Amino acid sequence: MPHVMRLLLALALAGCASDSADSCPMTVEKYCDGKTRNCPPTLSDAQKVASWNCGNGNGGLVTLTSCGDVHIASIAFIDAGEDFYYDANGQLFRVEEFVNTTQHCAAGAGEALECNDPNPITICTP
């Protein structure tokens, strides 16, 4: 059984179609196309304050958490935000959007993670 689960996860990360409720409506490239901030394509970019709309009163709190080989950059506003998922190679592979307590996949592949990193890093504050 564990081999089947690894295969399903590998297929999901490879971007294969899925019938699950966790499927994403578009690719990461299409989602980020034209955005100049708040959609860093690599983990290295996500770690830079300049990649986020920070410090001007319009930005949100940006934190970085690590969950094994996956890193999640989260930008949170009062009642909405986004989670950007980066793989072990530092490439953006999934974007989650949330409003209030409702969260859904906006772009990419793979699965959402509950990450309980005890030491998140603050990239910038509003």
Buried (B, 14 or more C-beta within 10 A) or exposed (E): EEEEEEEBEEEBBEBEEBEEEBEBEBEBEEBBEEEEEBBBBBBEBBBEEEBBBBEEEEBBBBBBBBEEEBBBBBBBBEEEBBBBBBBEEBEBBBBBBBEEEEBBBBBBBBBBBEBEEEEBEEBBEB
